[in-house]
Amino acid sequence: MNILIFNWQDIKNPFGGGAEVHLHEIFKRIVAIGHSVTLVSCKHKDLSNSEIIDGINVLRFGDRNLFNFLVPFLYKEITKTQKFDIVIDDINKIPFYTPLFVKEPLLAISHHFFGTSIFKEAGFIAGSYVYLAEKLVDFVYKKTKFIVVSESTKDEFKNRGFDTSKFEIVYNAITQEDYPFQICEKETNPTITYFGRIKKYKSVDHLFHSFAKVKETIPNAKLWIIGRGDFQDYLENLSKALNIEKDVVFHGFVDDKKKIELLSKSHIVVNTSMKEGWGITNIEANACGTLVVSANVPGLKDSVKDGESGLLYDYGNIDDLTNKLLNVLQSDDLLNKLSLGALKWAKSFTWNDSANKMLAILEKLIKHT
């Protein structure tokens, strides 16, 4: 097959996230099998206009803020000189509305809708733009074949009026050999960790308020923050206001080796986001032998097996989060049980399985279109 993909960003773009990892890990394996993949994404000042990454031909065009307007023209130009068997539209941020102009068999991938949660991250004008752009998906993509990454995302489409009987789920996963898959020696002090982008909608401030309460019972507790983002200044000021700054460490962006070291040493990883498509960081923590306490919200509730790989708490309920953290930190039996369960849960998510399922879906769609 010759496959053409449109996504806002590629795996090397600093603004990329879980959606880019999902796309890259799956399609680099499809390339390795013998298929051709061209990915069209936006430019970045630190990246070349084109390069081959793990066999994927990456072409970069246009400004990040206006890339969606370029896509119809890019599609027209690229398909003038190349014949593609299928086009993939990775709907991540503002949609490209590819059903309006793509002639080849079309497959859309969706991780989640921002919905009203966008207004927590963006202002009214920018938020309204994203919100209305997503609403048009309900009309433009109504007959499009979809891949989603979780039952929660599938339910979102169903609630928006889509017939989801033909939707397929292709899970996010991890490269199993990169992780220890054992319970390693933990930090001397009880250590709670947040791992992910530091954005407002991720609600990491909830963890800071909860941690301040945890310290009332466990004075030697520590809080680690792994990741970077534009909400960090707020969190640094909040730590001072809560008088916990001496016990909070901002590790910033770390490489894979350091990431695994920190996740392995943590007693608990916490995910406070108000909404996600899945929650790949939860599985990464589990593969390091560390349980996850996560908000019970779309996406995250799919990536945590409540009572086995971790615990779910009511989003925004600081007392519920605090009680869950204290229950684990004050019970070695519960900590060990959930840590062992985390390892078992993480073993069930492999990129090879996800790639094989994606490949079968592509072949079937081409055959029947």
MORAKA-V5970 format. One record per pair of residues at least 24 apart in sequence whose ideal C-beta (glycine too) atoms are under 8 Angstrom apart, sorted by the first residue. I is the first residue (numbers start at 1). J is the second residue. D is the distance in Angstrom with one decimal. If there is no record, write none. Layout:
I J D
I J D
This chain:
1 35 4.6
1 36 7.2
1 85 4.6
1 86 6.6
1 362 6.5
1 363 7.5
1 366 6.9
2 35 7.5
2 36 4.7
2 38 7.8
2 82 7.0
2 83 6.6
2 84 5.0
2 85 5.3
3 27 7.4
3 30 7.4
3 35 6.3
3 36 6.6
3 37 4.8
3 38 7.1
3 84 6.7
3 85 6.7
3 86 5.6
3 87 7.9
3 88 6.5
3 362 7.2
4 38 5.2
4 40 7.2
4 75 7.8
4 78 6.8
4 79 7.5
4 82 7.8
4 84 4.3
4 86 7.4
4 87 4.9
4 88 7.1
4 104 7.6
5 37 6.5
5 38 6.9
5 39 4.7
5 40 6.9
5 87 7.6
5 88 4.4
5 89 8.0
5 90 6.5
6 39 7.9
6 40 5.2
6 41 7.6
6 71 5.6
6 74 7.8
6 75 7.4
6 87 7.4
6 88 7.2
6 89 5.6
6 90 6.8
6 96 5.6
6 98 6.8
7 39 6.5
7 40 7.7
7 41 5.4
7 90 3.9
7 92 6.1
8 41 6.2
8 42 5.8
8 64 7.1
8 67 6.0
8 68 7.8
8 90 7.9
8 92 5.6
8 93 5.5
8 94 7.9
9 41 5.3
9 42 6.4
9 44 8.0
9 64 7.7
9 92 7.8
10 39 5.8
10 41 4.5
10 47 8.0
10 53 7.0
10 58 4.9
10 60 7.2
11 53 6.2
12 44 7.8
12 47 5.7
12 53 6.7
12 58 7.8
13 41 6.9
13 42 7.4
13 44 5.2
13 47 6.9
14 44 6.9
14 46 7.5
15 44 7.7
15 64 6.9
17 197 6.5
18 111 7.0
18 172 6.4
18 276 7.8
18 277 6.9
18 278 6.8
18 280 4.9
18 281 8.0
19 90 6.4
19 92 4.4
19 111 5.1
19 277 7.3
20 92 8.0
21 172 7.4
21 280 6.6
22 109 7.8
22 111 7.3
22 149 6.5
22 170 8.0
22 172 5.2
22 280 7.7
22 354 7.9
23 90 5.6
23 109 7.2
24 53 7.5
24 54 7.1
24 56 7.1
25 173 7.1
25 175 7.2
25 351 4.5
25 354 7.5
25 355 7.5
26 170 7.1
26 351 6.6
26 354 5.5
26 355 4.7
26 358 5.1
27 56 6.0
27 355 7.7
27 358 7.8
28 53 7.7
28 54 3.8
28 55 6.0
28 56 6.0
29 351 6.3
29 352 6.5
29 355 3.8
30 355 5.8
30 358 6.8
30 359 5.6
30 362 7.9
31 55 3.6
31 56 5.9
33 359 7.0
35 359 7.9
38 78 7.4
38 82 7.5
38 84 7.7
40 71 7.5
40 74 5.7
40 78 6.9
41 67 7.5
42 67 4.0
68 94 4.8
68 95 7.4
68 96 5.6
71 96 4.5
71 98 7.4
72 96 7.8
72 100 7.8
72 101 5.1
75 101 6.4
75 102 6.6
76 101 7.6
79 103 7.8
79 104 7.8
85 366 5.4
86 362 5.9
86 365 6.6
86 366 5.5
89 144 7.9
91 137 7.0
91 141 7.8
93 130 7.2
94 129 7.7
94 130 6.5
94 133 4.8
95 133 6.0
95 134 7.1
95 136 6.9
95 137 5.5
95 140 7.2
95 141 7.4
97 136 7.0
97 140 4.9
97 141 7.9
99 140 5.5
99 141 5.8
99 143 7.2
99 144 5.4
100 140 6.3
105 365 5.3
105 366 5.3
105 369 3.9
106 144 5.9
106 145 7.1
107 144 7.7
107 145 5.3
107 146 7.7
107 147 6.5
107 361 7.2
107 362 6.8
107 365 5.9
108 141 6.0
108 144 4.9
108 145 7.0
108 146 5.1
108 147 7.2
109 146 7.4
109 147 4.7
109 148 7.6
109 149 7.9
109 170 7.9
110 146 6.0
110 147 7.5
110 148 5.4
110 149 7.8
110 153 6.1
110 157 7.4
110 277 7.7
111 148 7.5
111 149 5.3
111 153 6.5
111 277 3.0
111 278 6.9
111 299 8.0
112 149 7.9
112 150 7.9
112 152 7.3
112 153 5.2
112 156 6.7
112 275 6.4
112 276 6.4
112 277 3.7
112 298 6.6
112 299 5.8
113 137 7.7
113 153 8.0
113 156 5.6
113 160 7.9
114 275 7.7
115 156 8.0
115 275 7.5
117 201 5.6
117 274 5.4
117 275 5.0
118 201 7.8
120 200 5.8
120 201 4.8
120 274 6.8
121 199 6.2
121 200 5.2
121 201 4.3
138 162 7.6
145 361 8.0
145 365 5.7
147 358 7.0
147 361 6.7
148 277 7.9
149 277 5.0
149 278 4.7
149 299 7.9
150 277 6.2
150 278 4.9
150 298 7.6
150 299 5.5
150 302 4.1
150 303 7.4
151 302 5.6
152 277 7.8
152 298 3.7
152 299 5.0
152 301 6.7
152 302 5.4
153 277 5.6
153 278 8.0
153 298 7.3
153 299 7.0
155 298 7.4
156 298 6.7
168 357 7.4
168 361 5.5
170 354 5.2
170 357 5.3
170 358 5.2
170 361 7.4
171 278 7.2
171 349 5.8
171 353 7.9
171 354 5.7
172 277 8.0
172 278 4.6
172 279 8.0
172 280 4.5
172 283 7.1
172 303 7.7
172 349 7.1
172 354 7.5
173 280 8.0
173 283 7.3
173 349 4.0
173 350 5.2
173 351 4.6
173 353 6.9
173 354 5.1
174 280 7.3
174 283 5.5
174 284 5.9
174 287 5.6
174 346 6.8
174 349 6.0
174 350 7.5
174 351 7.2
175 351 6.0
176 287 7.4
176 347 7.2
176 350 5.7
178 256 6.7
178 260 7.5
179 260 6.5
179 284 7.2
179 287 3.7
179 288 6.1
179 346 7.4
180 260 6.7
180 264 6.2
180 287 7.4
180 288 6.1
180 289 6.8
181 287 5.9
181 289 7.3
181 343 5.8
181 346 7.2
181 347 7.0
182 289 5.6
182 343 7.2
183 289 3.7
183 336 7.7
183 339 5.1
183 340 7.2
183 343 7.2
184 264 4.0
184 265 6.8
184 288 7.1
184 289 5.8
185 265 7.2
186 265 5.8
186 266 7.2
186 267 5.4
187 222 6.8
187 265 4.8
187 266 7.1
187 267 7.1
189 220 4.7
189 221 6.6
189 222 4.9
190 218 5.6
190 220 6.9
190 221 4.7
190 222 7.1
190 267 5.4
190 329 4.8
191 221 7.4
191 222 4.7
191 223 7.6
191 224 6.1
191 265 6.6
191 266 5.0
191 267 5.3
191 268 7.8
192 221 6.6
192 222 7.2
192 223 5.3
192 224 7.3
192 266 7.1
192 267 6.8
192 268 5.1
192 269 7.9
192 270 5.9
192 325 6.4
193 223 7.5
193 224 4.3
193 225 7.6
193 226 6.4
193 262 6.7
193 263 6.9
193 266 4.0
193 268 7.1
193 269 4.9
193 270 7.0
193 285 7.8
193 290 7.8
194 223 7.6
194 224 7.3
194 225 5.1
194 226 6.9
194 227 7.3
194 269 7.4
194 270 5.6
194 271 7.6
194 272 7.1
195 226 4.4
195 227 6.2
195 259 7.5
195 262 7.9
195 263 6.5
195 269 5.8
195 281 5.0
195 284 7.4
195 285 6.5
196 226 7.7
196 227 5.1
196 271 7.1
196 273 7.4
196 281 5.1
197 227 5.5
197 228 7.2
197 229 4.6
198 225 7.0
198 227 5.4
198 228 6.1
198 229 3.2
198 230 7.3
198 231 4.7
198 232 4.8
198 235 6.7
199 229 4.9
199 230 7.0
199 231 5.5
200 231 5.0
200 234 7.8
201 273 6.8
201 274 5.6
201 275 7.4
202 229 7.7
202 231 7.3
202 272 6.4
202 273 4.6
202 274 7.7
203 272 4.4
203 273 6.1
203 274 5.4
203 295 7.4
203 315 7.5
203 316 7.4
204 231 6.7
204 235 6.0
204 272 5.7
205 231 7.9
205 234 7.1
205 235 6.5
205 238 5.9
206 272 4.7
206 316 6.6
206 318 6.1
206 321 6.6
207 270 5.3
207 272 5.1
207 321 7.3
208 235 6.3
208 238 5.2
208 239 6.2
208 242 6.2
208 244 7.1
208 248 7.6
209 242 7.0
209 318 5.0
210 318 5.2
210 321 4.5
210 322 4.6
210 325 6.5
211 242 8.0
211 244 6.2
211 247 7.8
211 248 7.7
212 242 4.4
212 243 7.5
212 244 5.3
213 318 7.0
213 319 7.7
213 322 4.4
214 322 5.9
214 325 5.4
214 326 6.2
214 329 7.4
215 244 6.4
215 247 6.8
217 326 5.9
217 330 7.8
218 326 7.3
218 329 6.0
218 330 7.7
221 247 6.8
221 329 7.2
222 247 5.3
222 248 7.8
222 249 7.0
223 247 6.1
223 248 4.7
223 249 7.3
224 248 7.9
224 249 5.2
224 251 6.1
224 262 6.3
224 266 6.6
225 249 6.9
225 250 4.8
225 251 6.5
226 251 4.9
226 252 7.9
226 254 6.0
226 259 6.6
226 262 5.8
226 263 7.8
227 251 8.0
227 252 7.5
227 253 6.7
228 252 5.5
228 253 4.8
259 284 7.6
260 288 5.8
263 288 4.0
263 290 5.5
264 288 4.3
264 289 6.3
264 290 6.7
266 290 5.2
267 328 7.4
267 329 6.4
267 335 6.7
268 292 7.4
268 293 5.6
268 325 6.4
268 328 5.8
268 329 7.2
269 293 7.6
270 294 7.2
270 321 7.5
270 325 7.4
271 295 6.4
271 300 5.6
271 304 7.9
272 315 7.8
272 321 7.6
273 297 6.9
273 300 6.4
274 315 6.1
274 316 7.9
275 299 6.3
276 300 5.3
276 303 7.9
278 302 6.3
278 303 5.4
279 303 3.6
279 304 7.1
282 309 7.8
282 310 7.2
283 345 7.6
283 346 5.3
283 349 5.5
284 346 8.0
285 342 7.3
286 310 7.5
286 342 3.7
286 343 6.7
286 345 5.5
286 346 3.9
287 342 7.9
287 343 7.3
287 346 4.0
287 347 8.0
289 339 5.4
289 342 6.5
289 343 5.7
290 339 6.7
290 342 6.4
291 328 6.9
291 335 7.2
291 338 3.9
291 339 5.4
291 341 7.4
291 342 4.9
292 342 7.1
293 321 7.0
293 324 5.1
293 325 6.2
293 328 7.0
305 341 7.0
305 345 5.2
307 338 8.0
308 338 7.2
308 341 4.0
308 344 7.6
308 345 6.4
309 338 6.8
309 341 5.0
309 342 4.4
309 344 7.6
309 345 3.8
309 346 7.5
310 338 5.9
310 341 7.9
310 342 6.5
311 338 7.2
